[in-house]
Amino acid sequence: MNRDDAATVFESLASGIRLDVFRLLVRQGPAGMVAGDLASALDIAPNKLSFHLKSLLHTGLATVEQEGRFQRYRPNIARVAELVTYLTAECCGGRPEACADLLTTPCCPDAPDEIDAHHDAHP
């Protein structure tokens, strides 16, 4: 992935509707969803959804497969992994292996305890 590809992916996800569609597809996993079910679940008119699905397809964030009269959309998790790899390629001075723990550890796991301790110390 290069900078222009990454920017295009981010532009696609900058739409709240497309972000909702993608997150719903991710929740469904490899099974994906047919367009009509996506529209119903998100309460979006089918023609409006079609516009947003085309953007996700164009950026490679989703795939589509014809199933009889229906089109089944699936998330392309590999594309998201490419984006994360691109974003973290220079991690730790270009040694991403040194940052492996950052990629597997939740952000700020101690934050609630620290906040509570700080709050208790300063009534």
Backbone as a ProteinNet text record, in pm:
[ID]
protein_1_A
[PRIMARY]
MNRDDAATVFESLASGIRLDVFRLLVRQGPAGMVAGDLASALDIAPNKLSFHLKSLLHTGLATVEQEGRFQRYRPNIARVAELVTYLTAECCGGRPEACADLLTTPCCPDAPDEIDAHHDAHP
[TERTIARY]
85.3	0	89.7	45.3	119.7	32.9	88.7	19	-114.6	-118.1	-243.3	-349.5	-309.4	-404.8	-459.6	-369.8	-411.5	-508.5	-478.3	-566.7	-703.9	-706.5	-833.6	-916.5	-850.9	-921.6	-978.4	-897.3	-945.9	-1059.4	-1050.9	-1159.6	-1289.1	-1278.2	-1397.1	-1459.2	-1377.3	-1429.1	-1465.9	-1437.2	-1471.9	-1622.2	-1696.4	-1841.9	-1897.7	-1981.4	-2042.5	-2120.7	-2191.6	-2270.1	-2177.2	-2072.3	-1980.2	-1909.9	-1878.3	-1817.5	-1913.8	-2040.7	-2142.2	-2155.5	-2157.5	-2169.5	-2050	-1930.3	-1810.5	-1808.3	-1840.2	-1839.6	-1943.7	-2057.4	-2159.5	-2108.2	-2044.1	-1986.8	-1880.8	-1799.2	-1695.8	-1760.2	-1868.1	-1938.5	-1988.7	-2028.9	-2081.6	-1970.9	-1849.4	-1736.6	-1745.5	-1688.8	-1682.9	-1820.1	-1922.5	-2057.2	-2108.1	-2065.7	-2111.9	-2261.2	-2314.1	-2458.2	-2500.5	-2624.2	-2677	-2720.8	-2722.7	-2747.6	-2879.8	-2984.3	-3114.1	-3111.7	-3041.2	-3030.3	-2946.7	-2842.8	-2763.4	-2850.7	-2927.9	-3014.5	-3114.6	-3174.1	-3272	-3206.2	-3092.5	-3025.6	-2983.6	-2946.3	-2898.7	-3005.1	-3122.7	-3233.8	-3191.3	-3135.7	-3087.8	-3161.5	-3201.2	-3265.6	-3167.6	-3215.6	-3126.5	-3041.3	-3099.1	-3019.5	-2908.7	-2935.4	-2833.4	-2724.5	-2764.6	-2668.4	-2578.8	-2636.7	-2561.8	-2446.2	-2471.7	-2368.4	-2251.5	-2283.7	-2180.1	-2106.5	-2178.8	-2114.1	-2014.3	-2049.1	-1956.9	-1826	-1832.1	-1711.1	-1627.1	-1691.7	-1617.6	-1555.3	-1626.8	-1572.2	-1454	-1469.4	-1364.1	-1233.2	-1243.1	-1122.9	-1072.3	-1146.8	-1105.6	-1139.2	-1219.6	-1257.9	-1367	-1432.6	-1537.8	-1526.5	-1582.2	-1592.7	-1739	-1774.2	-1912.6	-1914.2	-2015.9	-2034	-2181.8	-2208	-2345.7	-2396.5	-2513.3	-2579.6	-2722	-2739.4	-2871.7	-2910	-3021.1	-3067	-3002	-2928.9	-2874.2	-2724.2	-2675.1	-2532.1	-2490.4	-2395	-2345.4	-2215.6	-2213.1	-2097	-2023.8	-1891.8	-1807.8	-1698.4	-1654.8	-1544.6	-1413.8	-1324.3	-1192.3	-1094.2	-1083.2	-997.6	-850.9	-813.6	-675.4	-640.8	-737.4	-712.9	-688.8	-763.2	-743.1	-606	-566.8	-434.3	-324.9	-345.7	-250.1	-238.8	-352.3	-352.4	-277.9	-303.9	-234.5	-85.1	-46.9	94.1	157.8	87.8	139	155.4	55.3	59.3	168.9	202	298.8	436	457.4	583.3	704.6	689.3	801	800.7	717.3	708.6	845.7	877	1003.6	1124.2	1124.1	1238	1256.9	1146.6	1155	1180.1	1167.7	1182.8	1050.7	950	817.8	817.5	913.9	918.8	939.4	1003.7	1024.3	895	795.7	667.1	558.7	596	497.4	398.6	446.4	356.6	252.7	289.6	195.7	77.9	102.3	-3.2	-95.2	-54	-136	-189.1	-142.8	-185	-291.9	-401.4	-503.5	-445.5	-493.7	-448.5	-490.1	-396.6	-421.3	-495.9	-447.1	-520.7	-536.5	-448.4	-455.3	-527.5	-580.3	-639.5	-746.3	-844.5	-947.3	-888.6	-792.9	-732.2	-656.4	-581.8	-506.3	-598.8	-708.8	-804.7	-864.8	-903	-961.6	-860.9	-734.2	-631.6	-608	-604.4	-583.7	-701.8	-822.3	-941.9	-945.6	-906.8	-908.5	-803.1	-691	-582.7	-612.9	-702.3	-736.2	-887.1	-941.1	-1087.6	-1145.4
-116.8	0	122.7	224.6	350	460.9	578.9	691.2	722	721.3	752.2	646.5	518.4	411.6	430.3	459	478.3	596	704.7	821.9	788.1	709.4	670.2	585	494.6	411.8	499.5	591.4	681	769.6	818.3	899.3	819.3	693.4	609.2	592.4	570.8	550	680.4	794.1	923.3	948.3	869.3	879.1	795.9	856.5	784	662.2	675.2	562.5	449.5	481.6	376.3	312.1	390.8	335.7	238.2	276.4	186.8	58.6	70.6	-46.2	-138.1	-80.9	-163.1	-232.9	-161.5	-222.3	-333.2	-315.1	-420.8	-542.9	-520.5	-632.6	-704.8	-630.7	-691.5	-777.8	-729.3	-808.7	-939.8	-939.2	-1059.9	-1157.5	-1105.9	-1191.8	-1244.9	-1363.4	-1420	-1446.1	-1460.9	-1484.5	-1362.3	-1243.7	-1122.4	-1103.3	-1018.6	-990.3	-955.8	-986.6	-944.5	-799.9	-731	-586.9	-549.7	-625.3	-594	-601.4	-699.9	-712.8	-599.2	-558.7	-443.6	-318.5	-296	-177.8	-179.1	-294.9	-306.1	-284	-347.5	-337.6	-194.9	-119.4	17.2	122.5	75.9	165.6	269.6	217.3	300.2	258	354.9	323.6	244.4	139.8	56.6	135.1	236.8	311.8	392.6	443.3	516.5	420.1	301.6	201.7	159.1	143.2	101.6	196.9	324.6	427.3	405	379.5	362.3	229.2	125.4	-3.7	4.8	81.3	97.9	160.4	253.8	316.2	214.2	131.8	30.1	-72.8	-105.9	-198.7	-136.2	-10.3	60.9	66.7	85.8	95.6	-41.1	-145.5	-279.8	-316.8	-234.9	-265.8	-371.9	-397.7	-499.1	-574.8	-693.9	-774.4	-808.3	-846.9	-882.8	-1009.5	-1090.7	-1214.8	-1230.6	-1261.5	-1281.3	-1414.8	-1412.7	-1534.4	-1533.5	-1590.1	-1586.3	-1443.7	-1399.3	-1261.6	-1162.6	-1213.6	-1128.9	-1109.2	-1001.9	-977.2	-981.2	-1066.9	-1080.4	-1002.2	-912.8	-828.9	-882.5	-880.6	-927.5	-824	-815.5	-723.8	-783	-697.4	-742.2	-706.1	-796.3	-771.5	-761.5	-833.3	-825.5	-683.2	-611.6	-472.8	-384.5	-408.1	-331.7	-364.5	-490.1	-529.6	-458.4	-444	-369.4	-225.6	-166	-27.6	-16.1	-107.6	-105.4	-125.3	-215.7	-238	-111.5	-44.8	80.2	185.9	197.5	300.1	274.5	149.1	115.1	76.4	90.8	48.2	118.4	241.2	316.6	315.4	231.1	221.3	188.7	253.1	228.8	246.6	353	383.8	286.5	233.2	140.9	-2.9	-31.6	-167.4	-210.5	-241.1	-272	-389.5	-480.8	-593.8	-544.9	-431	-374.9	-321.6	-300.7	-246.4	-353.8	-479.8	-588.1	-580.9	-548.6	-541.4	-430.5	-322.4	-213	-256.2	-349	-392.8	-495.3	-558.7	-663	-623.3	-512.4	-467.8	-360.2	-373.4	-267.9	-134	-30.3	103.5	137.2	187.8	238.1	138.5	13.7	-84.1	-44	41.5	80.9	213.2	271.7	405.2	416	324.8	341.5	340.9	252.2	247.9	375.9	425.9	548.3	665.7	669.6	778.8	770.7	649.3	632.4	669.1	625.6	655.8	805.6	872.3	1016.2	1086.8	1041.1	1102.6	1085.1	964.7	938.3	1021.7	1045.9	1122.1	1270.3	1318.6	1461.2	1477.6	1474.7	1484.3	1616.6
0	0	0	-69.3	-70.5	-10.3	-1.8	61.8	-4.2	-137.9	-207.8	-180.8	-178.2	-145.8	-4.5	89.6	228.2	239.3	171.4	175	117.6	11.2	-49.2	46.7	117.6	215.3	325.6	376.2	481.5	431.8	309.2	253.4	248.1	210.2	203.9	342.6	442.5	578	648.2	585.3	644.9	643.9	569	567.2	682.4	763.4	874.5	828.8	718.1	667	623.9	549.8	505.9	624.3	724.1	843.8	912.5	921.1	978.8	897.7	765.5	677.7	698.2	696.4	710.5	845.7	951.9	1085.4	1096.3	1033.7	1033.9	958	844.8	769.7	852	922.8	1006.5	1114.7	1174.3	1276.5	1219.8	1092.1	1029.6	990.9	978.7	944.1	802.9	779.9	644.6	582.2	663.7	610.1	534.1	575.1	508.3	519.6	433.8	431.7	290.2	258.9	130.2	143	31.3	29.6	97.3	71	130.3	281.9	335.3	480.9	540.1	467	511.1	518.2	412.8	407.4	521.8	547.7	656.3	792.2	814	943.2	975	872.7	893.4	863.2	824.2	790.5	686	576.1	465.5	338.9	258.2	130.8	43.7	-25.5	-107	-207.8	-273.2	-370.4	-303.1	-184.3	-109	-61.9	-15.9	27.6	-88.2	-204.4	-322.8	-350.4	-337.9	-358.2	-262	-135.7	-34.4	-50.7	-89.6	-113	-228.5	-331.8	-444.6	-398.6	-306.8	-254.5	-178.6	-95.9	-20.8	-114.1	-220.9	-320.2	-393.3	-431.3	-505.4	-427	-295.8	-213	-168.2	-198.6	-160.4	-17.6	49.5	186.7	194.5	84.1	79.4	-52.2	-51.2	-172.5	-192.2	-313.5	-342.3	-425.4	-400.8	-474.6	-508.5	-632.4	-676.9	-624.2	-562.5	-514.1	-568.3	-685.2	-747.3	-777.9	-721	-742.1	-646.3	-549.4	-444.1	-459.4	-398.6	-391.9	-245.1	-216	-78.7	-64.8	32.5	59.6	182.3	173.6	283.1	309.7	435.6	465.6	414.5	369.4	326.1	437	533.4	649.4	606.7	502.4	454	411.8	355.8	314	435.6	541.8	664.8	723.2	716	764.5	684.3	552.2	469.6	518	551.5	599.2	731.4	822.7	951.6	931	842.4	812.8	757.2	665.9	609.4	719.7	805.9	910.3	1012.9	1036.1	1139.8	1084.9	955.5	893.8	953	995.8	1051.7	1203.9	1261.5	1407.2	1465.5	1573.6	1644.5	1552.5	1476.1	1390.3	1275.9	1224.5	1112.2	1154.1	1283.4	1334.1	1398.4	1315.8	1370.4	1466.3	1455.2	1548.5	1692.4	1709.2	1842.8	1902.3	1818.2	1863	1869.4	1860	1854.3	1970.2	2089.2	2204.3	2188.5	2121.7	2100.4	2014.4	1922.2	1831.3	1894	2002.9	2064.1	2200.7	2255.5	2387.1	2373.1	2448.3	2441.7	2486.7	2427	2462.4	2604.8	2681.9	2817.3	2905.8	2920.5	2999.5	3146.1	3196.4	3336.9	3357.7	3252.1	3262.5	3370.1	3379.6	3482.6	3623.5	3652.4	3784.5	3814.2	3714	3733.1	3758.1	3687	3705.4	3844.5	3886.8	4019.1	4127.3	4111.9	4210.6	4218.3	4102.2	4099.4	4165.1	4135.2	4190.2	4342.1	4390.8	4533.6	4605.7	4541.8	4603.9	4612.1	4524.8	4521.9	4533.6	4655.2	4672.3	4632.1
[MASK]
+++++++++++++++++++++++++++++++++++++++++++++++++++++++++++++++++++++++++++++++++++++++++++++++++++++++++++++++++++++++++++

